[in-house]
């Protein structure tokens, strides 16, 4: 790492990120220990993950995402919204823009502090897996919306032991070897649900999860008959999922805010 590298701290509906413009390869993108240290709260900058913007001749840019454990992940929905917001604000891309994440194209529109991101079509959809042990919950299903998600329905999200139960199913043998994110959902009505998520790679509850919000919208539509657009209330704020029952081209909408800027010192 060079002696001084600028970074920006961003919050996307409560998911917080350290973003680095790495188009000039200021740092190695495989430095797991560095990303882990940066994301540590109290001893580092503190974040759910690290975002890198890199050059791509076929798109406006490439986004790479590293979880708080320092390891690269294939996608982060709120991270992609944060990256689109930064790229537009810094003049790196227009609105609308097209960028690449893990070989997949993504499209985003930035209007003020609101970013609307078009997601890839979900894969590996499975309902009623027969994995759930807890009687006070109902199993929804599993779907990959860029990363894997297991969805459970509950009567009261405020009473769920998210870290305990989420950690249990994140490491469940059924989802091995990759593991899964775990979402706890309360359906309020056909157009609104409440969501809490245990995130793989962060290894605890986060205030929001973009890919988990989209996974929730899919499973809730199939299991509970919820409609689109669906408002999803997370502990970090409101997200909206737009689309239809084909699940092709679902869009994730929510706010992004810049928190502060700084410089990393070698």
N, C-alpha and C positions, 0 to 999 in steps of 0.2 A: 504494500500500500504506500502511496506517495505521502509526503509529510502532512498535507492538509487537503481534505476532500469535502466539498460542500454537500449538505444534505438538507432535506425538508421533512418535517414531521407533519403528517396529515391524518385526519380522522374522517372516516366514511361511516356515518351512522354508528359511531362508537367503536368500530374496528380502527385501531391506530397503527400507522405504518411509518417506517423510515424509508424515504425515497431518495435514491441516488441516481443522478444522470450519469450513466456509465458508457455513453456513446464513444468516449475517447479512451475507454478501458483504463480508467483511473485505479480500479482495483480488480483483483481476481474474483471471478464469479463462483469460485468453488471453495471459498474460505469459510467453511462451516463454523469454525471456532470464532472468527470475527463476527459473523452475523448473530451467533448465539450470544456473545458478549454484548453487542449493541442492543439486543432486544431485552436483556435482563433489566427488570425494574429495580430501582434503588441503587444498583451498581453500574448500570449502563444508561442509554437514552430511554429505554423502555418502549416496547411495541409488541404487537401481535405478529409482526413479520417485517421483512425487508423487501422493498421493490427496487428493481433495477430497470432503467430504460436503456436499451441498446439499439444499435443501428440495424436496419433491415431494408435492403434495396427494393423490396416488393410491397412494403407497407410504410406507414408513417413512422413506425418503430416496432420493436419487440419489447414485451414486458416479461421479466423473470421474477418469480416470487419465491422467497425463502421464509419458511415458518420460523417461529420463535426458537425452535430447537436448532436452527441453523441449516436445516436440510431443505433442498429445493422441492417445491410442490408443483403439480401440473397446472393448477389454476387457483385463483382467489377472486371471487366476484366483486367484493367490496374493494379489494386491492386494485383490480382493473378499473373500477370507477374512479378511485383516487388517482391512479396513473393518468387516466384520460383528463381529469380535471387539471392536474399539474401540467401536462403537455399542452393543453389549450391555453392556460394562464401564462405559460412561458413562451408561447409562440412556436412550440415544436410541432404542432399539428393543428389543423383547422377543426371546426365543428360543422358537420359530422366528420369523424375520423375512422380510419381502419388500422388495426394493429394486430400483431400476432402474439399468441401465448401458447407455448408447447406445441407448435406446429398447427394450431387452429386459428382461423381468422375471427376477430371480434370487431364490432361496430359500436361506436358510442357517439352520443350527442350531449354537448355541454351547454346548459343555459343557466347562467349565473352560478349558484352553488348546487344546482341540480344536475345530476349525470344519469343518463338513461343508457344502459348497456344491453346490447343484444347478445344473448347467450347461444352457445352451440346446442344442438339437439341432444337431449339426455340419452344415456345408454344404460344397459344392464338393469332395466326396471323389473323389480320383483315384488309382488304383494304377498302378504301372509306367509312369512318365512318360517314361522314356528320357533323363533329364537327366544322370544320374550318370556321371562320368569315372573315378573312383577304382576300381581293380580289387579292392582289399582290402575294399571295402564292398559292401553289397547295397541296392538301392533299395527302399524300402517304399512310399512314396506321399505324397500331399499331402492335407491336410484343414484346413478353417477351423473352429476351436473357439472362435470369438470374435475371433481373429486368425489369420492364415495360418501353417501349419506344414508343413515338409518333413521326412520321417522317413527316416533311414538306419540300417541294421543293420550292426554291427561285431562283430569277434571280441573286442576288448578296449577298453573305453571309456577306460582309463587311458593308452592309447598314441595316442589320436586328437589331432591338431593342431586343436583345436576352433576357435580364433580364425581360423586360416588357412583351413581348409576351410569352416568356417561362413560366414566373410565372403565367400568365393567364391560360394556358392550363395545367400546372402542377397541378393546383387546380380545374380544370374544373369538374363539376358534373358528366360528362360522365365517368371519370376515378376514381371516388370516390369508396370506401373510401381510397384506397392506394395511389392515385395520380399517376403521371407518369413523367418520364424524357422527355424532348422535344428536338428534333434534327432538325436543319435547314441545308438543303443540296443544294448545287449547283453542278449539273452534268457538268463536263468539257468535257468528252468523255466517251467511253465505258469502259475505264480502270482506270479513275481517277475522283474523286469527292472532293469537299471541304465541310467541316463540322464544325458547331459550335453547342455546346450542353449546355442546361440548365439542371443542375443536381438536382434532388430531394434529399433532405438531406443536400446538400451543400447550396441550395436555391439561386444559382446564376450560371453564366456561369463558366465553368472550361476550362482549356486549351486543354483538351482532355477527351474522355470517351470511354473506351474499349467496354463495352456492347453496347453503342450507335453507335460505329463504326460498329459493327457486325449487329446491327439492320438496320443501314443505308444501308449496303451491301445487305441485304435481300430485303428490300423494293425497293431500286434502281434497283435491278435485275428484280424484278417483274413489276415495273412501267415504268422503263426507258431502260430496256434491257442491263444494264451494265453487264460486264463479271467478271469472277474470273480468276486469282487473281485481286482484286480491290485495288488500292492505294487510301487511304483516307487521305487528307491533313487537319490536325487540326491546331489550333493556337500553339499547343505544338510541332508539327512536324508530321512526316509521320508514318502512320500505314498501314499495308497490311492485307487484309482478303483473305484467301485461302479457296477453297472448290468448290462446284458445286451446281446445282439447286435443289438437294435433301435437302440442308441445314443441312445435318447430318454430324457432325464432322467438322464444320467450324473452321478454325484456325486463331487466331489473332497474328500478328507479329509486333514487334517494339522494340525500344531501352529502356533500363533501366540504370539509373546511380545512384550511391550512392553519396549523397550530403555531409552529415557529420554524426558523431556519437556523443552521449552525454549521460547524466544520468539524470533521473527524480529524483527530491528531494521531500521527503514527506513534 
